[in-house]
Amino acid sequence: MSAIRIARTDAEIAACFAVMRELRTHLVAANFLDRVRQQEAGGYHLAYLGDEDTVRAVAGYRVLDNLFGGRILYVDDLVTAPTCRSKGYGKALLGWLVEHAKEQGCAFLELDSGVQRFDAHRFYLSNRMIISAHHFALKL
């Protein structure tokens, strides 16, 4: 398993697309780079873990400050390639995110997970995360 890196170059970001699309099925390759670059302006970072030049797991995250929790690391996206699940890639990436959050002075690592993602919920709970809130949305 190789080191976790931040995708900085166009090629690194593009290499993350196939894995990210497993979670964000609406994305298309043609505008993925532009979408990531646009989000980077708001503090978004794309971290990835791979081996042998193949991306195995991807996480999109931001460091935020809010009145409720103070400084937090918010995980927008966390996904492992289907053929790589239960092999330690997701756990390694989540562990890296936790350490990175501590280095950034964050009090919490937070994420939202779709109610239908039972396997993801088991993964988060097995990694000491708790269900701390309900997320509500209103389509406009």
Residue frames as a rotation matrix with the C-alpha (Angstrom) as fourth column:
MET 1
0.590 0.807 0.000 0.00
0.807 -0.590 0.000 0.00
0.000 0.000 -1.000 0.00
SER 2
-0.334 -0.748 0.574 1.51
0.723 -0.594 -0.353 3.32
0.605 0.297 0.739 -0.99
ALA 3
-0.821 -0.060 -0.568 1.39
0.461 -0.657 -0.597 6.65
-0.337 -0.752 0.567 0.80
ILE 4
0.342 0.938 0.056 -1.70
0.892 -0.306 -0.332 8.83
-0.294 0.164 -0.942 0.83
ARG 5
-0.783 -0.616 0.089 -1.26
0.596 -0.701 0.392 11.92
-0.179 0.359 0.916 -1.30
ILE 6
0.079 0.732 -0.676 -3.17
0.075 -0.681 -0.729 15.10
-0.994 0.007 -0.109 -2.09
ALA 7
0.108 0.041 0.993 -4.17
0.973 0.202 -0.114 15.26
-0.206 0.978 -0.018 -5.76
ARG 8
0.026 -0.197 -0.980 -2.60
0.168 -0.966 0.199 18.51
-0.985 -0.170 0.008 -6.95
THR 9
-0.840 -0.397 -0.369 -1.91
-0.287 -0.251 0.925 18.02
-0.460 0.883 0.097 -10.65
ASP 10
-0.017 0.837 -0.547 -4.52
-0.994 -0.071 -0.079 17.64
-0.105 0.543 0.833 -13.36
ALA 11
-0.259 -0.155 -0.953 -3.31
-0.493 0.870 -0.008 14.08
0.831 0.468 -0.302 -13.95
GLU 12
-0.985 -0.112 -0.135 -3.64
0.061 0.503 -0.862 13.15
0.164 -0.857 -0.489 -10.26
ILE 13
-0.492 0.870 0.004 -7.16
-0.601 -0.337 -0.725 14.57
-0.629 -0.359 0.689 -10.09
ALA 14
0.064 0.508 -0.859 -8.17
-0.966 0.247 0.074 12.79
0.250 0.825 0.507 -13.30
ALA 15
-0.639 -0.393 -0.662 -6.79
-0.272 0.920 -0.283 9.51
0.720 0.000 -0.694 -11.93
CYS 16
-0.938 0.310 0.155 -9.26
-0.108 0.164 -0.981 9.77
-0.329 -0.937 -0.120 -9.01
PHE 17
-0.479 0.814 -0.327 -12.32
-0.875 -0.417 0.244 10.01
0.062 0.403 0.913 -11.26
ALA 18
-0.303 0.397 -0.866 -13.17
-0.292 0.827 0.481 6.32
0.907 0.398 -0.134 -11.69
VAL 19
-0.696 0.028 -0.718 -13.17
0.627 0.510 -0.588 5.66
0.350 -0.860 -0.372 -7.95
MET 20
-0.899 0.370 -0.233 -15.03
-0.162 -0.777 -0.609 8.89
-0.406 -0.510 0.759 -7.14
ARG 21
-0.512 0.734 -0.446 -17.71
-0.759 -0.143 0.636 8.02
0.402 0.664 0.630 -9.68
GLU 22
-0.618 0.282 -0.734 -18.54
0.381 0.924 0.035 4.89
0.688 -0.258 -0.678 -7.65
LEU 23
-0.577 0.377 -0.724 -19.92
0.706 -0.214 -0.675 7.26
-0.410 -0.901 -0.143 -5.01
ARG 24
-0.195 0.438 -0.878 -20.93
-0.239 -0.889 -0.390 10.25
-0.951 0.133 0.278 -7.13
THR 25
-0.284 0.096 0.954 -22.55
0.667 0.734 0.125 8.47
-0.688 0.672 -0.273 -10.07
HIS 26
0.771 0.637 -0.018 -23.79
0.460 -0.576 -0.676 11.71
-0.441 0.512 -0.737 -11.65
LEU 27
0.241 -0.762 -0.601 -20.25
-0.359 -0.645 0.675 12.91
-0.902 0.053 -0.429 -12.37
VAL 28
0.958 -0.050 0.282 -18.83
0.279 0.383 -0.881 12.85
-0.064 0.922 0.381 -15.89
ALA 29
0.207 -0.978 -0.009 -15.15
0.885 0.183 0.427 12.70
-0.417 -0.097 0.904 -16.77
ALA 30
0.060 -0.181 0.982 -15.38
0.817 -0.557 -0.152 15.69
0.574 0.811 0.115 -19.12
ASN 31
0.305 0.088 0.948 -15.96
-0.173 -0.974 0.146 18.18
0.937 -0.208 -0.282 -16.31
PHE 32
0.732 -0.043 -0.680 -14.55
0.608 0.490 0.625 16.38
0.306 -0.871 0.385 -13.25
LEU 33
-0.317 -0.942 -0.113 -11.31
0.925 -0.280 -0.257 18.38
0.210 -0.186 0.960 -13.24
ASP 34
-0.514 0.187 0.837 -13.19
0.039 -0.970 0.240 21.69
0.857 0.156 0.491 -13.52
ARG 35
0.601 0.799 -0.013 -15.55
-0.005 0.021 1.000 20.68
0.799 -0.601 0.017 -10.69
VAL 36
0.474 -0.503 -0.723 -12.67
0.874 0.370 0.315 19.77
0.109 -0.781 0.615 -8.39
ARG 37
-0.596 -0.744 0.302 -10.76
0.715 -0.663 -0.221 22.97
0.365 0.084 0.927 -9.23
GLN 38
-0.116 0.657 0.745 -13.90
-0.116 -0.754 0.647 25.02
0.986 -0.012 0.164 -8.55
GLN 39
0.830 0.452 -0.325 -14.34
0.217 0.276 0.937 23.35
0.513 -0.848 0.131 -5.15
GLU 40
0.007 -0.913 -0.407 -10.66
0.962 0.118 -0.247 23.88
0.274 -0.390 0.879 -4.32
ALA 41
-0.457 -0.115 0.882 -11.39
0.127 -0.990 -0.063 27.62
0.880 0.083 0.467 -4.33
GLY 42
0.439 0.701 0.563 -13.61
-0.562 -0.274 0.780 26.89
0.701 -0.659 0.273 -1.30
GLY 43
-0.023 -0.579 0.815 -10.96
-0.995 0.090 0.035 24.87
-0.094 -0.810 -0.579 0.53
TYR 44
0.890 0.409 0.199 -11.71
-0.381 0.910 -0.166 21.41
-0.249 0.072 0.966 -0.91
HIS 45
-0.270 -0.956 -0.113 -8.87
-0.934 0.232 0.274 18.90
-0.235 0.180 -0.955 -1.12
LEU 46
0.800 0.433 -0.415 -8.81
-0.547 0.812 -0.206 15.52
0.248 0.392 0.886 -2.84
ALA 47
-0.172 -0.835 0.523 -6.70
-0.904 0.345 0.252 12.88
-0.391 -0.430 -0.814 -1.11
TYR 48
0.713 0.410 -0.569 -6.08
-0.628 0.735 -0.256 9.45
0.313 0.539 0.782 -2.57
LEU 49
0.019 -0.651 0.759 -4.43
-0.639 0.576 0.510 6.16
-0.769 -0.494 -0.405 -1.77
GLY 50
0.819 0.237 -0.522 -3.12
-0.567 0.469 -0.677 3.86
0.084 0.850 0.519 -4.44
ASP 51
0.107 -0.839 0.534 -0.57
-0.252 0.496 0.831 1.27
-0.962 -0.223 -0.158 -5.31
GLU 52
-0.465 -0.399 0.790 1.11
0.596 0.519 0.613 0.32
-0.655 0.756 -0.004 -8.56
ASP 53
-0.989 0.003 -0.150 -0.19
-0.094 -0.789 0.608 3.53
-0.117 0.615 0.780 -10.19
THR 54
-0.399 0.914 -0.073 -3.82
0.402 0.246 0.882 2.58
0.824 0.323 -0.465 -9.48
VAL 55
-0.626 0.283 0.727 -6.07
-0.674 -0.665 -0.322 4.70
0.392 -0.691 0.607 -7.26
ARG 56
-0.719 0.308 -0.623 -7.75
0.419 0.907 -0.035 2.47
0.555 -0.286 -0.781 -4.66
ALA 57
0.141 0.743 -0.654 -9.54
0.987 -0.159 0.032 4.98
-0.080 -0.650 -0.756 -2.39
VAL 58
-0.531 -0.198 0.824 -10.39
0.433 -0.899 0.063 8.68
0.728 0.390 0.564 -2.55
ALA 59
0.044 0.558 -0.829 -11.49
0.964 -0.241 -0.110 11.31
-0.261 -0.794 -0.549 -0.03
GLY 60
-0.232 -0.019 0.973 -12.65
0.401 -0.913 0.078 14.86
0.886 0.408 0.219 -0.66
TYR 61
0.205 0.250 -0.946 -12.52
0.979 -0.042 0.201 17.06
0.011 -0.967 -0.253 2.43
ARG 62
0.130 -0.138 0.982 -12.45
0.138 -0.978 -0.156 20.63
0.982 0.156 -0.108 3.75
VAL 63
-0.574 -0.257 -0.777 -11.28
0.813 -0.070 -0.578 22.22
0.095 -0.964 0.249 6.98
LEU 64
-0.003 0.723 0.690 -14.07
0.310 -0.656 0.688 24.46
0.951 0.216 -0.222 8.27
ASP 65
-0.979 -0.125 -0.164 -14.88
0.194 -0.301 -0.934 26.60
0.067 -0.946 0.318 11.27
ASN 66
-0.156 0.964 0.216 -18.39
0.179 -0.187 0.966 26.77
0.972 0.189 -0.143 12.67
LEU 67
-0.177 0.152 0.972 -20.05
-0.799 -0.599 -0.052 28.03
0.575 -0.786 0.227 15.83
PHE 68
0.807 0.587 0.061 -21.20
-0.521 0.660 0.541 24.59
0.277 -0.468 0.839 16.91
GLY 69
0.911 -0.403 -0.089 -18.04
0.413 0.886 0.210 22.53
-0.006 -0.228 0.974 16.67
GLY 70
0.422 -0.803 -0.421 -15.28
-0.277 -0.556 0.783 25.06
-0.863 -0.214 -0.457 16.16
ARG 71
-0.160 -0.578 -0.800 -12.64
-0.977 -0.025 0.214 23.87
-0.144 0.816 -0.561 13.70
ILE 72
0.389 0.356 0.850 -13.64
-0.234 0.930 -0.282 20.64
-0.891 -0.089 0.446 11.95
LEU 73
-0.834 -0.454 -0.313 -12.48
-0.454 0.243 0.858 18.50
-0.313 0.857 -0.408 9.08
TYR 74
0.226 0.968 0.107 -15.56
-0.546 0.217 -0.809 17.78
-0.807 0.125 0.578 6.99
VAL 75
-0.795 -0.438 0.419 -15.38
0.027 0.664 0.747 14.79
-0.605 0.605 -0.517 4.65
ASP 76
-0.125 0.728 -0.675 -17.46
-0.889 -0.384 -0.250 15.46
-0.441 0.569 0.695 1.54
ASP 77
0.668 0.234 -0.707 -16.56
-0.634 0.676 -0.376 12.20
0.390 0.699 0.600 -0.18
LEU 78
-0.289 -0.753 0.592 -14.99
-0.850 0.486 0.204 8.94
-0.441 -0.444 -0.780 1.01
VAL 79
0.800 0.584 -0.133 -14.98
-0.559 0.648 -0.517 5.95
-0.216 0.488 0.846 -1.30
THR 80
-0.329 -0.833 0.444 -12.97
-0.469 0.553 0.689 2.82
-0.820 0.018 -0.572 -2.00
ALA 81
-0.430 0.123 -0.895 -12.95
-0.857 0.255 0.447 1.03
0.283 0.959 -0.004 -5.36
PRO 82
0.571 0.806 0.153 -15.43
-0.813 0.530 0.240 -1.89
0.113 -0.262 0.958 -5.16
THR 83
0.677 -0.346 -0.650 -12.75
0.067 0.908 -0.413 -4.53
0.733 0.236 0.638 -5.77
CYS 84
-0.400 -0.912 0.091 -10.63
0.082 -0.135 -0.988 -3.05
0.913 -0.388 0.128 -2.97
ARG 85
0.250 0.567 0.785 -13.18
-0.758 -0.391 0.523 -2.92
0.603 -0.725 0.332 -0.18
SER 86
0.948 0.124 0.294 -12.41
-0.309 0.581 0.753 -4.76
-0.078 -0.805 0.589 3.08
LYS 87
0.572 -0.818 -0.053 -8.70
0.675 0.507 -0.537 -4.72
0.466 0.271 0.842 2.27
GLY 88
0.147 -0.502 -0.853 -7.70
0.901 -0.288 0.325 -1.84
-0.408 -0.816 0.410 4.54
TYR 89
-0.555 -0.384 0.738 -7.66
0.721 -0.664 0.198 1.01
0.414 0.642 0.646 2.01
GLY 90
0.277 0.761 0.587 -10.67
0.216 -0.645 0.733 2.84
0.936 -0.076 -0.343 3.44
LYS 91
0.829 -0.015 -0.559 -9.45
0.558 0.061 0.827 2.35
0.022 -0.998 0.059 6.99
ALA 92
-0.190 -0.977 -0.096 -6.02
0.954 -0.207 0.218 3.71
-0.233 -0.050 0.971 6.07
LEU 93
-0.481 0.054 0.875 -7.52
0.486 -0.814 0.318 6.75
0.730 0.578 0.365 4.34
LEU 94
0.645 0.746 0.167 -9.89
0.209 -0.382 0.900 7.46
0.735 -0.546 -0.403 7.24
GLY 95
0.567 -0.523 -0.636 -6.96
0.791 0.129 0.599 7.13
-0.231 -0.843 0.486 9.67
TRP 96
-0.525 -0.757 0.388 -4.98
0.841 -0.531 0.102 9.61
0.128 0.380 0.916 7.58
LEU 97
-0.039 0.611 0.790 -7.93
0.274 -0.754 0.597 12.03
0.961 0.240 -0.138 7.62
VAL 98
0.851 0.334 -0.406 -8.12
0.446 -0.050 0.894 11.77
0.278 -0.941 -0.191 11.43
GLU 99
0.103 -0.903 -0.418 -4.40
0.909 -0.086 0.408 12.51
-0.404 -0.422 0.812 11.80
HIS 100
-0.571 -0.260 0.779 -4.60
0.664 -0.703 0.252 15.36
0.482 0.662 0.574 9.28
ALA 101
0.445 0.815 0.372 -7.55
0.306 -0.528 0.792 16.82
0.842 -0.239 -0.484 11.22
LYS 102
0.727 -0.247 -0.641 -5.50
0.658 -0.018 0.753 16.75
-0.197 -0.969 0.150 14.42
GLU 103
-0.347 -0.931 0.114 -2.56
0.913 -0.307 0.269 18.42
-0.216 0.197 0.956 12.65
GLN 104
-0.459 0.266 0.848 -4.93
0.436 -0.764 0.475 21.16
0.774 0.588 0.235 11.45
GLY 105
-0.991 0.017 0.131 -6.17
-0.123 -0.486 -0.865 21.79
0.048 -0.874 0.484 15.00
CYS 106
-0.300 0.941 -0.157 -9.62
-0.468 -0.002 0.884 20.35
0.831 0.338 0.441 14.39
ALA 107
-0.512 0.243 0.824 -11.88
-0.817 0.159 -0.555 19.31
-0.265 -0.957 0.117 17.25
PHE 108
0.210 0.680 0.702 -13.94
-0.205 0.733 -0.649 16.91
-0.956 -0.008 0.293 15.11
LEU 109
-0.964 -0.182 -0.196 -13.97
-0.236 0.233 0.943 14.94
-0.126 0.955 -0.268 11.89
GLU 110
-0.158 0.980 0.119 -17.49
-0.253 0.076 -0.964 14.93
-0.954 -0.182 0.236 10.44
LEU 111
-0.976 -0.016 -0.217 -19.24
-0.217 0.162 0.963 13.47
0.020 0.987 -0.161 7.43
ASP 112
0.030 0.997 0.070 -22.71
-0.833 0.063 -0.549 12.76
-0.552 -0.041 0.833 6.11
SER 113
-0.960 -0.263 0.095 -23.70
-0.177 0.836 0.520 9.37
-0.216 0.482 -0.849 4.75
GLY 114
-0.407 0.848 -0.340 -26.80
-0.720 -0.068 0.691 8.48
0.563 0.526 0.638 2.76
VAL 115
0.017 0.501 0.865 -29.37
-0.933 0.319 -0.166 6.56
-0.359 -0.805 0.473 4.79
GLN 116
0.896 0.389 -0.212 -29.20
-0.443 0.792 -0.421 3.67
0.004 0.471 0.882 2.31
ARG 117
0.240 -0.907 -0.346 -25.43
-0.514 0.184 -0.838 3.13
0.823 0.379 -0.422 2.71
PHE 118
0.940 0.279 0.197 -25.55
-0.312 0.464 0.829 0.39
0.140 -0.841 0.523 5.35
ASP 119
0.586 -0.791 -0.179 -22.06
0.749 0.612 -0.253 -0.95
0.309 0.014 0.951 4.63
ALA 120
-0.172 -0.632 0.756 -20.61
0.197 -0.774 -0.602 2.54
0.965 0.046 0.258 5.00
HIS 121
0.483 0.424 0.766 -22.46
-0.634 -0.434 0.640 3.01
0.604 -0.795 0.060 8.30
ARG 122
0.972 -0.165 -0.169 -20.99
0.232 0.805 0.546 -0.22
0.046 -0.570 0.821 9.66
PHE 123
0.179 -0.963 0.204 -17.55
0.766 0.006 -0.643 0.93
0.617 0.271 0.738 8.55
TYR 124
-0.095 -0.196 0.976 -17.89
-0.230 -0.950 -0.213 4.31
0.969 -0.245 0.045 10.29
LEU 125
0.749 0.444 0.491 -19.26
-0.571 0.057 0.819 2.82
0.336 -0.894 0.296 13.49
SER 126
0.849 -0.480 -0.220 -16.48
0.519 0.836 0.178 0.21
0.099 -0.266 0.959 13.57
ASN 127
-0.162 -0.921 0.354 -14.01
0.735 -0.352 -0.580 3.10
0.659 0.166 0.734 13.33
ARG 128
-0.522 -0.066 -0.851 -15.30
0.832 -0.259 -0.490 4.79
-0.188 -0.964 0.190 16.51
MET 129
-0.899 0.306 0.315 -17.56
-0.153 -0.891 0.428 7.30
0.411 0.337 0.847 14.79
ILE 130
-0.634 0.756 -0.165 -20.95
0.491 0.228 -0.841 8.08
-0.598 -0.614 -0.515 16.31
ILE 131
-0.235 0.670 0.704 -24.22
0.778 -0.305 0.550 9.24
0.583 0.676 -0.450 14.79
SER 132
-0.715 -0.212 -0.666 -24.31
0.636 -0.592 -0.495 12.79
-0.289 -0.778 0.558 16.13
ALA 133
-0.505 0.552 -0.664 -26.99
-0.419 -0.829 -0.370 14.50
-0.755 0.091 0.650 14.01
HIS 134
0.157 0.567 0.809 -29.57
0.753 0.461 -0.469 14.15
-0.639 0.682 -0.355 11.28
HIS 135
-0.857 -0.433 -0.279 -28.96
0.114 -0.687 0.717 15.98
-0.503 0.583 0.638 8.01
PHE 136
0.220 0.971 0.097 -31.96
0.510 -0.030 -0.860 17.66
-0.832 0.239 -0.501 6.36
ALA 137
-0.874 -0.483 0.059 -32.15
0.275 -0.390 0.879 18.87
-0.401 0.784 0.474 2.77
LEU 138
0.289 0.927 -0.239 -34.62
0.190 -0.300 -0.935 20.88
-0.938 0.224 -0.263 0.72
LYS 139
-0.416 -0.403 0.815 -34.33
0.852 0.139 0.504 20.63
-0.317 0.904 0.286 -3.06
LEU 140
-0.034 0.331 -0.943 -34.65
0.016 -0.943 -0.332 24.06
-0.999 -0.026 0.027 -4.66
